[in-house]
Amino acid sequence: MNPELPPVAPDVVASAVESLTSRLRKKLDASVESYAALPVLADGPVRRVRCGEDAEVTLTPDPSGTVTDAGQAVCSCLLAPRCLHRAAVLTACPLADTAAEDAVEGGTTPEESSPAAVSAAGDAPTGSRSGVPSVAEHEEAVTEPGKTVSEPRTTPAEPTHETVPLTDAQVAAAAELWTAAATVLAAGVPAAGAVPQAELLRAAHTARLAGLHRAEAAALRVVRGLRGARARHDGHRLADLVANVRELLLTTVLLAAADPEQALIGTARRTYRPGGSLRVHGVCREPVIAATGYGGVVTHLVSEDGRWFSVADVKPGGPARALGAATATVALGSGNLDHAQLARGGLLISGATVSSDGRLGSGKGVRATPVAGQSWSSGPLAALFARPLAEAVAERLTVAPGADPEQAEQAARELVGCDLVLVGAAGEHLIARELTPGQPDAEGLLIRLAPSNGHPGLAHTANFRRLASRPGLRLRVIGRLDPDRAATLRPLAVAPLPDTEATLRLPAGWHGRADLGYDRLEGAHLPPLDVMPTAPVLAGLSNVPADPLAEAPLWRLRRLIEVAVSGGRRVVAEPARDGDRSGGGAALRRSGFHTAADLAADLTAEADRRTRDVFGRTGEADPDRYARAWLAAAVYLAGVERALVRATWQPETTGSCRGT
């Protein structure tokens, strides 16, 4: 993919690839790799790529900056428009986000909602697991009409249980998506080139026309993941691609099974509504750095009634822009407040616009007046620290059956607050124990603290080293759960703990809090050693709870599921041919994971299944049965791993591990 090229609508790419002859399709992958490295000539909004002496591809985007029609891509060769040059250049373009196109039509300016920016952000991994919000999510705040901000929820969204009868067109679209996804799964990343991707894009476009928006979004994420995997993109994660394939197959099979719930159909775009008058208080700033070249900051806010809001400023620029945006002017209201001041102050907003996921907008009718902020020990934030951590985690990690995965991930990413006492350092983590609210002498959860972002240009890692030098330090923390690791919290900001000397001593200008990504803690900000507890808070670090995800033999099933996506069906069939000589199934059974062993055996057996005709010749393998076997194993693994992570946040589990 060449980020200098404009984004292209999925159906335009699919039509260009479908128009090629079988001979040209065999050359398409090599041509895409070659043409993606060619220089791009810019003439205003027009982009030109010279593919040879007699071939030049010209892309003329519409006013939104996106190529949405086949006539906007022209090649000068004699075979055009059914030529290899045109199809290869279109395939090398970023994939357009349909939601971004709708946003531009809604009235945002090109500077606020560059489709190229949105598409490039969309090519980043969905749902970053490093604790940094995915750029696609934050860029949406810039691309939506009026730059609206969402109203964060305090509980996971409950899916509606009303069933919706599907039309014949929707059933056919779901079946087409399943077939295309099963074909991609059987092929694996190496064989899932431009042609299988085009088939999946065509099916996604059909699903969009049929109104199956959740399935369409899942298909586009799979195509972006395949592109990142094949290009060995720095931001690609195999786990994200596996999750996207699982979501696509699960959504389509549930759509075809019976009348689905509305959550399975999804919505075309997030709904926005007026928010009226709001008084919000700054909480912290969170830097955003993406491998796709985007950078910026997100400032988290809380209202008087405890609802979470945010203001995002994410644009092209990478780490340099993430650092500069920390003190950039907030595009909200009168424009005389920067993000650093907003994070420690507040705003009185009239005519606010609010989206469903917690973003505040700065449309023409929005008026904002700066007001004084509040400390973490008073107002709505005080209630955040009065709740046991186990309760808050259980609420965020509990996923209702049939819930939209994007909504479930959004719920898991909501910020939590807790009072902690540092125990020490273990590798790249800090070990801390929760100070149970109302029970200062009780032993709370023992958790791991991990940097929210390890980029050397940010202050996270340096601040962790500074905090590790003071075991017994007591502090207040606001951060985000890591849903993929055992009892792990990624702090975004810290503050002194009231009524104790063994806590931080921050400058008055910081207003009682430090943003770990921007504010650098110094030795003067730590308490002197003579006020620290003389006795260790915990008898050594040997009592740190074990990580069940790392110790359980489920890694064998996880590796098989990931290999199926990265290598294809033939690689998965190898264990069935050697009779499980590695002992993976036996290890799972010895540990009590009998279902995991059965699912792994079924998957390998189905991968090796071959039919023969009456003459004994090997027939084509059935991708449908193989996809169902893989989906069963993937859904089981995701559920078990989430249950194991939830268990590590329970005091009983931590206590039992303490004695081992």
N, C-alpha and C positions, 0 to 999 in steps of 0.2 A: 504494500500500500504506500502510495506517495501522498504525504499530507499537503503538498503544494497544489494538488489537483482538487477541484471542487467535489463535494459529495454528490452521489448519484442515487436516485430512487431505486429501490430493489427491483421493481418490475422492468426498468430500463436495462439493468445489467442482465436480468434473466432473458429478456427478448434478444439482446445482442448475442448471447451465447447460444441460444436455441436456433438462431438463424445460420449458424456455421454448419458446414458439412462435417461428416464424421472424420475426414482426413485432417481438417483444420482444428477440430476439437482436440486431437491428439497432440497438437503443437501449442495449445493454448497456455498451459501452465508455464512452459519455458518462455513463451512470449511475454506473459505477465511479469515474470521475474526480470526479464531484460528491459521491457519498456518502463517499468517502475523506477529504474535507475537513470533514465534519460532526463536531461534538463527540461524544465517546463518554462515556456515563453509566455509571459503575461502581457496582455494588451487590454488594460482596464479590467473588466470582469471576465474577459475571454482568456482561455488557456489553450495553448497549442503545444503539441508534442510531435516532433519530427521522428518518425519511425523508419525512415529510409529516404532514398533519393526522390522517389515519386510518391511518398506516402506521408501525409501530415494530418494528424487528428486534431480537430478544432472542437473545443467544448465551450458552449455559450450558455451559461446558467441563466435562470430566470431572475427576476428582481430579488428573490429570497436568497440567491447565491447557490441554488441547488439545480442540478440537471434532472428535470422531472419528465422530460419528453424525449422520445427517440430522435426527433428532428433536431434537438439541441446538440447532438454529437454527430459530427460529419467527418468523413475521411476523404482525402483527395485521390485515393487509388482507384483503379478501374473496377475492383470487385465490391466497392462500397455500395450499399451499407452492410452487405453480408461478408465483411472482410475480417481477417484476423487482427489487423491493427486496431480497428475500432473496438472490437470485443475485448482485446487485451487491455487497452487503455481504460475502458470503462470498468473492467474488473480491478484494475490497479487503483481506482479512485476510492476514497472513503465511502462507506455505506451511509446514506442519509438516514436521519432519524425522522420518522413521520411526525412524531410529536413536536419536534423542533419546527418543522414546516408549518404545522398548524399554529404554532406560537407566532411565527412571523406574519402569518395571515391575520392574526389577531390584532396586530398594530404595533408591535415593538419595533424599534429602530434597528437597522442593520448592525450598528456598532454594539447594541445590547445583545443581539441574538444572531451572531454569525453562524450560519448553518455549518460552515466548515469547522468552526470551533466546536459546535455541538456534536458533529459527527466524529471528530477526532476524539472528543471526550468519550463519546459512546463506544469507541473502539477500545477504551481502557477496560480492564477487568471489572465486571459488575460486582459490586459489593466487595470492596477492599477488605481483606482480612487483617491488614496491619493496624487497624484501628483508625486509619485516615479515611474520611468519607470518600466514596467514589466520586470522581470528577463529573461523571454523567449526572449524578444527583444534584451536585451543587451548581453545575452549569445550567440546570433547568431553572434555577432561581433567576438567572439572568435572562433566560430565553422566554419565560412566560409573559403574557400580557401584563403590563404594568409592573413587571418584576415582582410579582406577588410572593409573599412569604407564607409558609405553611404553619398551621397551628399544630404543634406537637401533641400527641396523645399521651395520656398517662397509663393507658392499658392497651394491650394488643387489640387491634380491630377485630370484632367478631364478624365472621362471614354470614351473609344472609342465607337462610336455609330454604328460601323459596325456590322451587325448581322452575326452570324455564324450558319449554318445549323447543327443540331445534327444528329449523327448516331443513328441507332436503339439501339445499345449497350448503348449509352449515355442516351437515353430516358428511357431505362429500368433501368439503374443504378440510375437515378434521381428518378424514381418512387419507387424503392426499398428503397432508403434513406428516402423518404417522409413517406412511410409506417412504417419503423422502428422508425423514429422520432415521428410520431403520436402515435405509441404504447407507447413509453416512456413517452410522454406528458400525455396521458390518465392514465397511471399507477402512475405517480408522483414519487418523490424521494424515499419514503419508499418501493415501489414495483418495482422500477427500479434497480434490483439487477444484478448479474453477467450475467444471461441469457439474459435479454433485452439489456444489454450493449454489449454482444457478438454479438447479431443480428445487432446492430448498427455498431459495428466494421466490421462485414462482409460486410455490405452495404457500409461502407466507403472504404474498400479495393476494392470492385467492382467499386466504383466511381473513385478510383485512376487509376485502370487499364483502365477505359474508358476515362481518361483524364479530369475528372471534379475535378480539384484540389481545387477550392474554397469550393465546397460542402464537399469534404473529410476533409479539414482542420476544417471546422465548426463542422463536426461530431466528430472529435477527441477532440475538445474543449468541446463539450457537455459531452462526456464520462469522461473526466478529471474532469469536474464540478460535475458530478454525484458522482464520487468517493470521491471528497472532501466533498460533502454534506453528504453523507452516513457515512463517517469517522469523521464528525464534525471537519474538518481540520481548524486550526486557520486562515489560509489565505483564506478560502472559503467565497464568497459573493454571496448571492442569486441573487442580481441584475445582476451579471456577468453571472450566469447560465441562467437566463431569457433572457438576451441579446444573448447568444450563441444559445439557442433553437430558438429564433425568427429569427436569421440569417440563421440557418440551414433550417427551414421550408420555409422562404421567398426565399432562393436561389433555393431550389428544386422545389417549385411551379412555379417560374418564368422560370426555365429550361424546365419544362414540358409544359408550356403554349404555347410557340411559339419559333421561332428561336431567341436565346438570343444574347445579346451583349458579346463581348469578356471578359468584366469585370466579368460576371457571371460565366464564365468557369474558370478563374484564370490561374495562372502559377504554375509550379511544384516547383519552387524556385526562389528566387530573383536573378535578373541578375546582373552581376558584369562586370565592364569594366575598362580599363586603364584611369587614371585621369590626366596623363601627369605631368607637373610641377605645384606645388601649393605653395603659400605663405599663411600660416594660422596664425591667432593670437588667443591666449587663451582668453576665456571669463570667465568661471567659472567651478568649480567642483560640481558634484552632487553625494551624497552618495546613494548607493543602498543596501537595506536590505530587504530580502524576508523571508516569514514564512517557506519556504522550506529549509532554511539553507544556502542560497547563500548571499554573500556580496561582495561589491566592490565599484568602483567609475567610473563615466563617466565624462570625461572632454570635454566640449563644445568649439568648435573653429569656427572662421569665416574667410572666405577668403577675398582677396582684393576686389572682386566683390560682396561681401555681401552674399555668399552662406554659409550655416551652415554645419559643419562637427562635428564628435565626435570620441573620442577614449575611448573604454570601457575596463574595467578590472574587470570582475565579475566571481567569482569562489566560490566553497564551503568554508564556513568559518563564515557566519553570521555577526553579528555586529562587532566582533573583526576584521574581515578582512576588513570590510567597513572603519574602522578607520585606519588600517594599510595601506590600498591601497591608502590613500590620499597622501602619500609621497613615494609610490612605483615607481620604475623605469618604464618609458613608453616603451612598447615594440614596438618602432618605431625608425628606424634609428640607430644611433650609440649607443644608450642605456645609455647616460650620462645625461638624463633629467628625472626628476620625474614629477608626475602629478601636484604637487603644483607649480613647476617652469613652467610647460607648460601652466597652467591656467593663469599665469601672463606674459608669454613670447610668443614665436612664433616658427614656424618651416618653413624652406624652404625645400620642398619635391620634389624630382625628381623620376619619375617612379611610381607615386602614383597609387594605386588601389582603386576604389570607387564603393560602392554599391548604390542601388537606394534609400536607406533610411538614408544615411548620415554617414557611418562609414569608417574610414581610415584603410588601411591594412598595415601590416609590412612583406610583402613577401620578398623573397631573392633579388628581383630587386629594392626594395624601398630604397632610400637614403634620410636621413633627417638631416638637419643642424640647430641647435638652432639659433634663431635670437631674437632681441629685440621685446618686445610686444608693443602694443599701448593702450592708455587710451580709456575710453569709450566716451570721448569728441572729438575724432579725428578718422579719418579713416572710415572704413565701419560701425563701431558701432554707429557713430554719427547720421547716417541716421535712425537708429532704434528708436532714441528718438525724431526725428523730425516729426514723424507720429502720428496723433491722435490715442488714444487707441481704440476708437470705430471702426475705419477703419480696424485696424489689427485684432480685434476680429471678425468682420463680415466676414473677409476673411477666418479665420480659422474655424469658426463654420458653414459656409455654405457648405452643402453637396449636390453635384449634384445627380440627380436621377440615380439609378443604380450603384453608386460608391461602390467600395469595402469598407466594413466597416473598415478593417485594414488600408487602405490608408486614409480614412476619420479621423480615430483616430490619425494616424500619423500626419496629417495636423493640427489637434486640439492641438497636443502636442508640436508644434514648439514654440520656445521661443519668448517672446515679451518683449519689453522694454518700460519704461515710467518714467516720472518725477512725484513724488508724494509729498504731504505734509500730514503728519500724523495728524489725528484728535483725536484719542484716542483708547481705547480698549473696546470691547463689547464681553464678554465671552472669547472664545478661539481665537477670531479674532481681528485683528487691522483694524480700519476704516481709510481710506485715501482718499484724493481727488486728482484727476489728475490735474497737472499743464499743461494746454493746450499749446502745442507748438506754439510759436509766439503770444500768447495771455495771458500774465502773470496775467492779472486782471480778466480774464473770469473764471467762475465757471465750472470746468470740472466734469468728472464722479466721483461719490462717490462709492467706491468699498470696498470690504472686502479682507483682506490679511490673509491667513491661512498658518500654517507651512507646508512645503513640506513633512516633515517626523517628526512624534512625538516621535520617539524612544528616550528614556532618555539618551542613550549614545552619541547622536548627539547634536549639538549646536543650532538647530532650535528653540526649545522652550525657552531656556535661552536668546537667542538673541531677540526673540519677547518680552519677559518681559523687557529687557533693552530698546528696542525701544519705548515701551509703556510708559516709564517714561518721554518721551520728546514730548508731544503734540506740534504740530507746526514744528517739525523737517522736513526738506526738504532733499530728497535723490533721487537718481536714482536707479531703480529696474529692474532687469532682472528675469523673472519667466515664469511660465507656467499656462495657463488658466485651470480652473476646469470646464469642460463642463457640469457637472451635478449639479452645484450650481449657484445661482444667483450672477452675478457680483463678482466672486471670483477669485483672483489671488494667486498663490502659489510661493512666491519669492524663488529664488535660490541664488542670490547674490545682494549686494547693493553697492553703491558708493556715494561719496559726490557730491552734486549738485553744479556746478560752479557758481561763482558770487553771493554767499550768505554766511553769517556767520552762519546762523541757519542750519548747516549741519554737517555731520560726519567729524571727524578729525582722520584719520586712520594713522597707522605707515608707515614710508617710505618703509619698507620691504614688505608691502602688495600691493604696486604699485597701490594705489588708488581704491581698491575694497576689499570686504570681502565676502567670501563664507559662507553663513549662516549655512551650515551643518557642517563646520569644524572650521572656525575662530570665536572665542568667543569675542564679543564686551564687552568692559569694560567701566567704568564710564569716564575714560580719553578720550575715543573715541567719546564721546558726547559733544556737545557745552555747554558752561556754561549757566546757567539760565538767566544771564543778557543780553545775546544776542538773546534770544528767543522772538518771538512776544508777546507783552503785551496783545493784544486783541486776543480772541479765533479765530481760523481759521473758525470755524463753530459754530453757536449758539447751542452748546450741541450736544449730540448724538441722540436726538429724531428724527432727520431728516434722519436717515439711511433708505434707501429704503427697503421696505418689500420684503420678499422672496416669489415670486408668487408660487413656487413649494410647499412651506410649507403651504401657506394660501389657495390655491385653493383646492376644493374638489376632485381633480384628484387622491388624495391618495386612494380614495375608489376603483377606477378602477385599480390603481397600486396594491393595496392589493389583489384584485381578481385575477389579472394576476399572481402575485407571488405565491398566494396560489394554483393556478392551477398547477404550477411546483413543489412546495414543498409538496403538499398534494394529488394531483391527481384529477381525474374527480369527484369522489364522494363528495369531500369537496366543489367543486365549485357548485354542484347541490343544496346545502342546501338553498341558498337564494331563489331559484325558488320554493322550497317546502313551505317556510313560508310566501310567498306573499310579499317579500321585507318589512318585518316589521321593519327592521333597518332604512328604509328611504333613502338608498344610492342612488337609482335612482332619487328620488324626489330632493335630495340635489344637484345632478349634474344638473338637469334641472333648478332649481332655480338660479344656478350660470351661466346659459347659455351654459353649456356643454351638449347639447341635443344629439349630436352624441355619446359622451361617455356613456350617459345613455342607448341609444339604443344598443350600442355594448355590454355593460355589461348585459343587459337583454337578448340579443341573446345568449351570452356565457352561462349564467346560464340555460336558457331554453334548449340549446343543450346538456348541461351536464346532464340534468335530462331526456332527451328524451330516451324512451325505446320502442322497437318494441315488438309485441306479435304475436305468430303464431295463427293458426286457433283454437287451443285448449286453447288460453288465456295465454299460458306460455310466460314469459319474454325472449326475445331474446338477442343476443349479441349487445351491443351498437356499433354504427358506429364511430370509431376513426377518420375517414377522415373528416366528417362534423364538429366534435368537434374541431379538429386541425385547420380547416379553420376559425371557429368562434374565437378561441383563437388568431390566427395569425392576424386577422383583428383588434382586440382590442389592441394587443401588438404593431403593426405598428402604429396605430393611437396615442397611448400613447407616444411612442418614438418621433414621429414628433411634437406633441403638447408641450412636455416638452422641446425639443430642441428649439422650437420657443419662448417659455417663457424665457428661459435662454438668447437667443439672444436679446430679447427685453430689458432685464435688463442692457445690455451694451450700450443702445442708450441714448444719452443725454436727449431726449424728455421724455423718460420713467422715468429717474431719476428725472427730474425736476418735473414731475407730482406727483411722490411719495413724493417729498420733502415737499409738502404742506399738505399732509394727516396727 
